[in-house]
Structures are given as structure tokens and as C-alpha cells.
């Protein structure tokens, strides 16, 4: 179903079904920042890295980012090649539909919706906790975590219906300041290094030991969102090059930056102490270290930027979900109402409002359930931990399927791409990604902070997978009963 781009309109934000996303708004640099924003660099270094040290007890966490970076760069090579031909806001949905068939693509679409929504809404739990603690420590103002989460919900909702280039500019500023804070930490860490600067953290035997599966499963969550470049391919300045180039640049930067910063944390605390200190302080470790070596105002600034880092991630994932709703509504897989966009901003307003509505419901449900809990970490150990790991579980599976889809799709483009780009790179990445997926399945209890088997260990993954199974079955039903609608699955906005 062809969709024409909406033209800017000065008379308010009217919605029209079938309007397209506003094109030619995003350049390569802006898209790189939007991709990196989803991975929230300061959140990963301050929260994810010490949590990984604490849970796994392995020194090789810095090396895990190198290993994963290699796998994901291999993935990005084929992904970038396919992005030159498929320009669709429902990236995984469209790619898998074209490479592995429409039934698998439709299942992937619903799994992607659940996974991305889980990532976005889960991060709101962390924001609520951190913002509540920040207000209490600085101003003595006590607000419930869910009220703080709703403040972020309002900000993100407003940005979601704004022009995409406005979001890109805001995210660019936030990501830039995140990098500066982490770089300052890295410099001080290496300068302090109580045990000297060594290769500890980068040695293979410190990673490839019992617990390596859990370490890699933790670290892959730090990269989630890097694949989002192709989702904006209908809005970039050069659809044949921008998304692919930005994806490769972003994942390279992320991998190197995380590996270097995790190594800096190892040096800052000392290889013999970093695991113990991580278990003692958890996500506060970086701020504790900065408090020991920097003025109070800098620590407060770092905490504030931790909050903006979470806002940036919320906006990035919100935009992804909104565009998935738009793509699925345009292809009539979901109600066509979801394909409505704003004439004024070109934003997928219906998809944005739908995502905001889902976020509001889940936040309020967890607020009600946790109202009787005395544990201040309730939104972190439940809403954040459960949902973000659900999201990572689904997205790693989808990336593995997309790597296979790239091989299937590029078979018809042998004259354009080398064997390396068409088969070897995506094939190697598929092996790595499915191995990671198995690691996540095996270690899921560890990831959600539970010991032994539990209902949650199968229920949370099922919430992600069951919609995908239903979507695949529904596609077969459509093929026999509504062939015209079936023929349009995954084709909206495709140019090749």
C-alpha cells in the first residue's frame, strides 16, 4: 500500500490516516546520536557494568563488550546492505518478511512490539527510583517513584509527537554530556589505578570461565537499540546510505567506549577489588568513586546526567515503538488508525499516543502492586529488571532471525555485494546471536535476580514469544482468507 509523505502544515496538528513520516529530516551524525541514546552510555557504565561484575564475579566484563562488538559489527555489515533496499519504519518486521517470509515477519513484528515496549517501560521504573532518590538527597523532597516516572512519561510523550529532528538535537546534547562525564571518570580511574595499569579485564581466561554466559547476557543489554537506525530509514536524508552508515558507526563507538570504560573501572578499583566493591555498592560504585576524587558539585552533576541519560533512552525507545505501530497500521496488520501522522510535525502521533497509553497503564499497575512494599528498590528489581530483560530476550532473538533474513534477501543481489557481505558476515553474526539467545534463556533467572526455577523464568519470556507465535499463525490465516492483505505485509514504504 503506497503511502505519501505528509507535507508540513502550519495550522495545528491534524491527523490523517495514511500520511507518511516526514522524510529527509535526519542526517548521519544525528542518527548516530539517536542510536547511541537508546543504549544510554552513562546508565550502562554506571549501572550495567558494576552489576555485571557483582553478579558474575568475572573480571572479563570489559572483554565481553569487545566480543559482542565484533558479533554486532558483523551483523551490521549485512544489515546495512539490506537497508539500502528496504526502507521501512518497521525494520525487523520488514526485513524478516522479505528474507524469511511473511508469516515469520508478522510473528517478528508482534514480538518486536512487546520487546521494545518492555525496554521502554522498564526504563521508566529505573528513572522513577533514581529521580525520587535524587530529589530526596538534594532537596529533602519525598516523591513516590511512580510520580517521578510519570514526570518522565509526560516529557517523553511531548517529545514523541514533536518533529524527529527536534528529538535528535535534544538527544545529541544529552549523549554528548554523558560521554564527557564517563570520559572524566575514565581519566581519573586510570590516573588513580591503585594496582597499576594492567591488562586485567581484557584477558580471555578472565571472561571465558564459568559464568561467561551470564556475563555476555548482561552485556548484550547494553547494546539494545543499536539496530534502530533502519527504523528511521523513511526519515533520513539519504535512505540508501544514512541508516547503514550510522548503524556501523554507532555500534563501533558503543563497543569501544563500553570496553574502555569497563576496563577503566577495573583499573580505578584495582583488579583484586572491583568485584567486591561492585557487590558492595552496585550501581552507586561509579558515583562513590567520583565522590572520593571529585568535588561534590561534579558528583551531583553526574547524578543529574544519569537522569537525563535515562530520559534519552526513554525517548529513543518511545520513538522506535511509535514507528513500529505506524508501520503495522499502514500494512493493516494492526488497525489503520495507528498509521495516522501529524501534518505539522510528521510524527507518528497515533503510534506515539498508543505507546504512552501502554506505558501509563503498566506504571500505574506496578505502582498499585508495590504500594504495600517497604523496599525502595521495588521499581528497580521488578519493573526495570523484569521488563528490560524481557526486551533483551526478544530483541536478541529478532536480531538472529534478521541476520538469517539478510542472507535470504541478498541472494538476489549477488552482483552488488561480495560473498562476505551477503553470507559470511551475517552467517557468523547469526551463530553468535543465537548462542547469546541460548545464554539468555539459560541464565534468565540470574538476569532477573532470582535463584532456581520460578514462574517468572518462563512467564516473562512467554509474554514476548507468544504474541510472535500468534502473529505467525494469523499470517497463515490471512494468506488463505484475505490474500490481498497478506500480500501487503512488510511492503509499506519498501523501495526494493
C-alpha positions as CSV (number, residue, x, y, z in Angstrom):
1,X,0.0,0.0,0.0
2,X,1.7,3.2,-1.2
3,X,1.9,5.9,1.4
4,X,2.6,9.5,0.5
5,X,4.6,11.7,2.8
6,X,2.7,14.3,4.8
7,X,3.6,17.9,4.0
8,X,4.3,20.3,6.8
9,X,1.2,22.3,7.7
10,X,1.0,25.4,9.8
11,X,-2.5,25.0,11.1
12,X,-2.0,22.8,14.1
13,X,-1.6,19.1,14.5
14,X,-4.3,17.5,12.4
15,X,-4.0,13.8,11.9
16,X,-4.6,11.9,8.7
17,X,-4.8,8.2,8.1
18,X,-2.3,7.0,5.5
19,X,0.0,10.0,5.9
20,X,3.7,9.2,5.7
21,X,6.5,10.0,8.1
22,X,8.3,13.3,7.2
23,X,11.2,12.5,5.1
24,X,14.7,14.0,4.7
25,X,14.9,15.2,8.3
26,X,17.8,13.1,9.8
27,X,21.5,13.1,8.8
28,X,24.1,10.5,9.7
29,X,25.5,12.3,12.7
30,X,22.1,13.0,14.2
31,X,21.1,9.3,13.6
32,X,24.3,8.1,15.3
33,X,23.3,10.1,18.4
34,X,19.8,8.7,18.3
35,X,21.1,5.2,18.1
36,X,23.6,5.7,21.0
37,X,20.9,7.4,23.1
38,X,18.9,4.2,23.2
39,X,21.8,2.3,24.7
40,X,22.2,5.1,27.4
41,X,26.0,5.2,27.8
42,X,26.1,6.7,31.3
43,X,23.4,4.3,32.5
44,X,25.4,1.3,31.2
45,X,28.7,2.3,32.6
46,X,27.3,3.5,36.0
47,X,24.7,0.8,36.4
48,X,25.2,-2.1,34.0
49,X,29.0,-2.7,34.3
50,X,29.2,-2.9,38.1
51,X,26.0,-5.0,38.2
52,X,27.7,-7.4,35.8
53,X,30.9,-7.6,37.9
54,X,28.8,-8.1,41.0
55,X,26.5,-10.9,39.7
56,X,29.0,-12.9,37.7
57,X,32.1,-12.4,39.7
58,X,34.2,-12.3,36.5
59,X,36.9,-9.8,35.8
60,X,36.5,-10.1,32.0
61,X,33.5,-7.8,31.7
62,X,35.5,-5.3,29.6
63,X,36.4,-8.1,27.1
64,X,32.7,-9.1,26.9
65,X,32.0,-5.7,25.1
66,X,34.8,-6.4,22.6
67,X,33.4,-9.9,21.8
68,X,29.8,-8.6,21.5
69,X,31.0,-5.7,19.4
70,X,32.6,-8.0,16.9
71,X,29.4,-10.0,16.6
72,X,27.2,-6.9,16.2
73,X,29.5,-5.3,13.7
74,X,29.3,-8.5,11.6
75,X,25.5,-8.2,11.9
76,X,25.6,-4.5,10.9
77,X,27.5,-5.3,7.7
78,X,24.7,-7.3,6.2
79,X,22.0,-5.2,7.9
80,X,23.5,-2.0,6.4
81,X,23.5,-3.7,2.9
82,X,19.8,-4.7,3.2
83,X,18.9,-1.2,4.5
84,X,19.9,0.2,1.0
85,X,17.0,-1.7,-0.5
86,X,14.3,-1.9,2.3
87,X,13.2,1.5,3.7
88,X,10.5,0.7,6.3
89,X,9.8,2.1,9.8
90,X,9.1,-1.5,11.0
91,X,12.7,-2.6,10.3
92,X,12.8,-6.1,11.8
93,X,9.2,-6.7,10.6
94,X,10.0,-5.7,7.0
95,X,13.5,-7.4,6.9
96,X,12.3,-10.7,8.2
97,X,9.2,-10.6,6.0
98,X,11.3,-10.2,2.9
99,X,14.1,-12.6,3.9
100,X,12.3,-15.4,5.7
101,X,8.7,-15.0,4.6
102,X,5.6,-13.0,5.7
103,X,4.4,-15.4,8.4
104,X,7.8,-15.2,10.2
105,X,7.9,-11.5,9.6
106,X,4.4,-11.0,11.1
107,X,5.4,-13.0,14.2
108,X,8.6,-11.0,14.4
109,X,6.5,-7.7,14.3
110,X,4.4,-8.6,17.3
111,X,7.5,-9.9,19.3
112,X,9.3,-6.7,18.4
113,X,6.4,-4.6,19.7
114,X,6.3,-6.4,23.0
115,X,10.2,-6.3,23.3
116,X,10.6,-2.6,22.5
117,X,7.6,-1.6,24.7
118,X,9.2,-3.7,27.5
119,X,12.5,-1.9,27.2
120,X,10.9,1.5,27.2
121,X,8.5,1.0,30.1
122,X,11.1,-0.9,32.1
123,X,13.5,2.0,31.9
124,X,10.7,4.2,33.4
125,X,11.0,2.2,36.6
126,X,14.7,2.9,36.9
127,X,14.1,6.6,36.2
128,X,11.4,6.8,38.9
129,X,13.6,5.3,41.5
130,X,16.7,7.4,40.6
131,X,14.7,10.7,40.3
132,X,13.0,10.0,43.6
133,X,16.3,9.4,45.4
134,X,17.9,12.4,43.7
135,X,15.1,14.8,45.0
136,X,15.3,13.3,48.5
137,X,19.1,13.5,48.8
138,X,19.4,17.0,47.3
139,X,16.2,18.8,48.5
140,X,14.7,16.6,51.1
141,X,11.6,16.3,48.8
142,X,10.0,12.9,49.0
143,X,8.0,11.8,46.0
144,X,6.9,8.2,45.2
145,X,8.9,6.6,42.4
146,X,5.8,6.3,40.2
147,X,5.0,10.0,40.4
148,X,8.6,10.6,39.3
149,X,8.2,8.1,36.5
150,X,5.1,9.9,35.3
151,X,7.0,13.1,35.1
152,X,9.3,11.4,32.6
153,X,6.2,9.9,30.9
154,X,4.9,13.5,30.2
155,X,8.3,14.7,28.9
156,X,8.7,11.7,26.6
157,X,5.1,11.9,25.4
158,X,5.6,15.5,24.4
159,X,8.8,14.8,22.5
160,X,7.2,11.8,20.8
161,X,4.8,14.0,19.0
162,X,7.4,16.6,18.0
163,X,9.5,16.7,14.9
164,X,12.0,13.9,14.8
165,X,14.9,16.3,14.2
166,X,14.0,18.1,17.4
167,X,14.3,14.9,19.3
168,X,17.6,14.2,17.5
169,X,19.0,17.6,18.7
170,X,18.0,17.1,22.3
171,X,19.3,13.5,22.3
172,X,22.6,14.7,20.8
173,X,23.2,17.2,23.6
174,X,22.3,14.6,26.3
175,X,24.5,11.9,24.8
176,X,27.4,14.4,24.4
177,X,27.3,15.3,28.1
178,X,27.0,11.6,29.1
179,X,30.2,10.9,27.2
180,X,32.0,13.8,28.9
181,X,31.1,12.5,32.4
182,X,32.2,9.0,31.6
183,X,35.4,10.2,30.0
184,X,36.2,12.2,33.1
185,X,35.6,9.0,35.2
186,X,37.9,7.0,32.8
187,X,40.7,9.5,33.1
188,X,40.6,9.7,36.9
189,X,40.3,5.9,37.0
190,X,43.4,5.3,35.0
191,X,45.3,8.1,36.9
192,X,44.3,6.6,40.3
193,X,44.8,2.8,39.4
194,X,45.9,1.6,42.9
195,X,47.3,-1.7,41.4
196,X,48.8,0.0,38.3
197,X,47.6,-0.2,34.7
198,X,47.4,-3.8,33.6
199,X,45.6,-6.0,31.0
200,X,43.2,-7.3,33.7
201,X,39.7,-7.3,32.4
202,X,40.8,-7.9,28.8
203,X,42.4,-11.3,29.3
204,X,40.5,-14.2,27.7
205,X,40.7,-16.5,30.7
206,X,39.0,-13.8,32.9
207,X,35.9,-13.9,30.7
208,X,35.8,-17.5,29.3
209,X,35.2,-19.2,32.6
210,X,32.1,-20.5,34.4
211,X,29.6,-17.6,34.3
212,X,30.6,-16.4,30.8
213,X,27.0,-16.9,29.5
214,X,25.6,-14.7,32.2
215,X,28.3,-12.1,31.6
216,X,27.5,-11.9,27.9
217,X,23.8,-11.9,28.5
218,X,24.2,-8.9,30.9
219,X,26.5,-7.1,28.4
220,X,24.3,-7.5,25.3
221,X,21.6,-5.5,27.0
222,X,23.9,-2.5,26.8
223,X,23.7,-2.6,23.0
224,X,20.0,-2.8,22.7
225,X,18.7,-0.1,20.4
226,X,21.8,0.0,18.2
227,X,19.7,-1.7,15.4
228,X,17.2,1.2,15.4
229,X,18.9,3.1,12.6
230,X,16.9,1.3,9.9
231,X,13.7,2.2,11.7
232,X,14.3,5.8,10.7
233,X,15.1,5.0,7.0
234,X,12.0,6.7,5.8
235,X,13.0,9.9,7.5
236,X,16.8,10.1,6.8
237,X,18.4,12.4,4.2
238,X,19.9,9.6,2.2
239,X,17.8,6.3,2.5
240,X,20.4,4.3,0.7
241,X,23.4,5.2,2.9
242,X,22.5,7.1,6.1
243,X,21.0,4.3,8.2
244,X,23.6,1.6,7.3
245,X,26.5,4.0,7.8
246,X,25.1,5.3,11.1
247,X,24.5,1.8,12.4
248,X,28.1,0.6,11.8
249,X,29.5,3.8,13.3
250,X,27.2,3.7,16.3
251,X,27.9,0.0,17.2
252,X,31.7,0.6,16.8
253,X,31.6,3.6,19.1
254,X,29.5,1.8,21.7
255,X,31.6,-1.3,21.7
256,X,34.9,0.5,22.1
257,X,33.6,3.1,24.6
258,X,32.0,0.4,26.9
259,X,35.0,-1.9,26.7
260,X,37.4,1.0,27.5
261,X,35.2,2.4,30.3
262,X,34.7,-1.0,31.9
263,X,38.5,-1.5,31.8
264,X,38.9,2.0,33.4
265,X,36.5,0.8,36.2
266,X,38.7,-2.3,36.7
267,X,41.8,-0.1,36.9
268,X,40.1,2.5,39.2
269,X,39.2,0.0,41.8
270,X,42.0,-2.5,41.2
271,X,41.5,-5.9,39.7
272,X,41.5,-7.5,43.2
273,X,38.8,-5.2,44.5
274,X,36.5,-4.4,41.6
275,X,34.2,-7.4,42.1
276,X,33.9,-6.9,45.8
277,X,33.3,-3.1,45.5
278,X,30.7,-3.8,42.8
279,X,28.9,-6.2,45.1
280,X,29.1,-3.6,48.0
281,X,27.9,-0.5,46.1
282,X,26.3,-1.9,42.9
283,X,25.1,0.9,40.5
284,X,26.4,3.5,43.0
285,X,30.0,2.4,42.5
286,X,30.9,5.0,39.9
287,X,29.4,7.8,41.9
288,X,31.1,6.6,45.1
289,X,34.4,6.7,43.3
290,X,33.8,10.1,41.8
291,X,32.8,11.3,45.3
292,X,36.2,10.2,46.6
293,X,38.1,12.1,43.9
294,X,35.9,14.9,42.7
295,X,34.1,17.9,44.2
296,X,30.5,17.4,45.4
297,X,29.1,19.5,42.6
298,X,30.5,17.2,40.0
299,X,29.0,14.2,41.6
300,X,25.6,15.9,41.7
301,X,26.0,16.8,38.1
302,X,26.9,13.2,37.2
303,X,23.7,12.1,39.0
304,X,21.7,14.6,37.1
305,X,23.1,13.5,33.9
306,X,22.3,9.9,34.9
307,X,18.7,11.0,34.9
308,X,18.9,12.7,31.5
309,X,20.6,9.5,30.2
310,X,17.5,7.6,31.2
311,X,15.3,10.2,29.6
312,X,17.3,9.9,26.4
313,X,16.8,6.1,26.4
314,X,13.1,6.5,27.1
315,X,12.7,8.9,24.2
316,X,14.7,6.7,21.8
317,X,12.7,3.6,22.6
318,X,9.4,5.5,22.5
319,X,10.2,6.7,19.0
320,X,11.0,3.2,17.9
321,X,7.7,1.8,19.3
322,X,5.7,4.6,17.7
323,X,7.2,3.8,14.3
324,X,6.5,0.1,14.7
325,X,2.9,0.9,15.4
326,X,2.8,3.2,12.4
327,X,4.3,0.5,10.1
328,X,2.0,-2.2,11.3
329,X,-1.0,0.1,11.0
330,X,0.0,1.1,7.5
331,X,0.2,-2.5,6.4
332,X,-3.2,-3.1,8.1
333,X,-1.6,-5.8,10.3
334,X,-3.0,-3.6,13.2
335,X,-5.8,-1.1,13.0
336,X,-5.1,1.6,10.3
337,X,-5.7,4.3,12.9
338,X,-2.2,3.6,14.1
339,X,-0.9,4.9,10.7
340,X,-2.0,8.4,11.4
341,X,0.7,11.1,11.5
342,X,0.8,14.8,12.3
343,X,0.6,17.2,9.3
344,X,2.5,19.7,11.3
345,X,5.4,17.6,12.6
346,X,5.3,14.4,10.5
347,X,5.5,12.4,13.7
348,X,3.6,9.1,14.0
349,X,1.2,10.6,16.6
350,X,-1.2,7.7,16.8
351,X,1.7,5.3,17.5
352,X,3.2,7.7,20.0
353,X,0.0,8.1,21.9
354,X,-0.6,4.3,21.9
355,X,2.9,3.7,23.4
356,X,2.3,6.4,26.0
357,X,-1.0,4.8,26.9
358,X,0.6,1.4,27.4
359,X,3.3,2.9,29.5
360,X,0.8,4.7,31.7
361,X,-1.2,1.5,32.3
362,X,1.9,-0.6,33.3
363,X,3.4,2.1,35.5
364,X,0.1,2.5,37.4
365,X,-0.3,-1.3,37.7
366,X,3.2,-1.6,39.3
367,X,2.5,1.4,41.5
368,X,-0.6,-0.3,42.8
369,X,1.1,-3.6,43.3
370,X,4.1,-2.0,45.0
371,X,2.1,0.3,47.2
372,X,2.4,-2.1,50.1
373,X,6.1,-2.7,49.7
374,X,8.6,-1.2,52.0
375,X,11.5,-1.9,49.6
376,X,12.7,1.3,48.0
377,X,14.2,-0.7,45.2
378,X,10.8,-2.2,44.2
379,X,10.6,-0.4,40.8
380,X,14.2,-1.5,40.0
381,X,14.0,-5.1,41.0
382,X,10.6,-5.6,39.4
383,X,9.6,-3.1,36.7
384,X,13.1,-2.3,35.4
385,X,14.7,-5.7,35.8
386,X,11.8,-7.8,34.6
387,X,10.8,-5.7,31.6
388,X,14.3,-4.8,30.3
389,X,15.4,-8.4,30.3
390,X,12.2,-9.4,28.6
391,X,13.1,-6.8,25.9
392,X,16.7,-8.0,25.5
393,X,15.4,-11.6,25.3
394,X,13.1,-10.7,22.4
395,X,15.5,-8.4,20.6
396,X,18.4,-10.8,20.5
397,X,16.1,-13.5,19.0
398,X,14.9,-11.0,16.4
399,X,18.5,-9.9,15.5
400,X,19.4,-13.6,15.0
401,X,16.4,-14.0,12.7
402,X,17.2,-10.8,10.9
403,X,20.8,-12.0,10.2
404,X,19.3,-15.1,8.5
405,X,16.8,-12.8,6.6
406,X,19.7,-10.8,5.3
407,X,21.3,-13.9,3.8
408,X,17.9,-14.8,2.2
409,X,17.3,-11.4,0.8
410,X,20.7,-10.7,-0.6
411,X,20.7,-13.9,-2.6
412,X,19.0,-11.9,-5.3
413,X,21.7,-9.2,-5.2
414,X,24.8,-11.3,-5.9
415,X,26.0,-8.8,-8.5
416,X,26.0,-5.9,-5.9
417,X,27.7,-7.5,-2.8
418,X,30.6,-9.8,-2.1
419,X,30.2,-13.2,-0.5
420,X,31.5,-11.7,2.7
421,X,28.7,-9.2,2.9
422,X,25.9,-11.5,1.6
423,X,26.7,-14.7,3.5
424,X,29.8,-14.9,5.7
425,X,29.4,-11.8,7.9
426,X,25.6,-12.2,8.6
427,X,26.1,-16.0,8.9
428,X,28.8,-15.6,11.6
429,X,26.7,-13.0,13.4
430,X,23.6,-15.3,13.3
431,X,25.7,-18.1,15.0
432,X,26.9,-15.6,17.7
433,X,23.4,-14.1,18.2
434,X,21.7,-17.5,18.6
435,X,24.4,-18.6,21.0
436,X,23.7,-15.4,23.0
437,X,20.0,-16.1,22.9
438,X,20.6,-19.6,24.4
439,X,22.8,-18.0,27.1
440,X,19.9,-15.6,28.0
441,X,17.5,-18.4,28.2
442,X,19.8,-20.5,30.4
443,X,20.6,-17.5,32.7
444,X,17.2,-15.8,32.7
445,X,16.7,-16.4,36.4
446,X,20.1,-14.8,37.1
447,X,19.3,-11.8,35.0
448,X,16.0,-11.1,36.8
449,X,17.7,-11.6,40.2
450,X,16.1,-15.0,41.2
451,X,17.7,-18.2,42.4
452,X,16.5,-21.5,41.0
453,X,13.5,-22.0,38.8
454,X,10.4,-19.9,39.2
455,X,7.2,-19.0,37.4
456,X,8.8,-15.8,36.2
457,X,11.6,-17.7,34.5
458,X,9.1,-19.0,31.9
459,X,6.2,-16.5,32.2
460,X,8.3,-13.4,31.2
461,X,9.8,-14.9,28.1
462,X,6.4,-16.3,27.2
463,X,4.9,-12.8,27.2
464,X,7.4,-12.0,24.5
465,X,7.2,-15.2,22.4
466,X,3.5,-16.0,22.5
467,X,2.4,-12.9,20.5
468,X,5.0,-13.8,17.9
469,X,3.5,-17.3,17.6
470,X,0.0,-15.9,17.3
471,X,1.2,-13.4,14.7
472,X,2.7,-16.2,12.6
473,X,-0.5,-18.3,12.8
474,X,-2.6,-15.3,12.0
475,X,-0.4,-14.7,8.9
476,X,-1.2,-18.2,7.6
477,X,-4.9,-17.5,8.2
478,X,-4.7,-14.2,6.2
479,X,-2.9,-16.0,3.4
480,X,-5.9,-18.3,2.9
481,X,-8.7,-15.9,3.8
482,X,-7.5,-12.4,2.8
483,X,-4.7,-12.8,0.3
484,X,-4.7,-9.2,-0.7
485,X,-4.0,-8.0,2.8
486,X,-1.4,-10.8,3.2
487,X,0.4,-9.7,0.1
488,X,0.9,-6.3,1.6
489,X,2.6,-7.5,4.8
490,X,6.0,-5.9,5.2
491,X,5.8,-3.9,2.0
492,X,4.8,-0.4,3.1
493,X,7.5,2.1,2.4
494,X,9.7,-0.5,0.7
495,X,11.7,0.6,-2.3
496,X,13.3,-2.5,-3.3
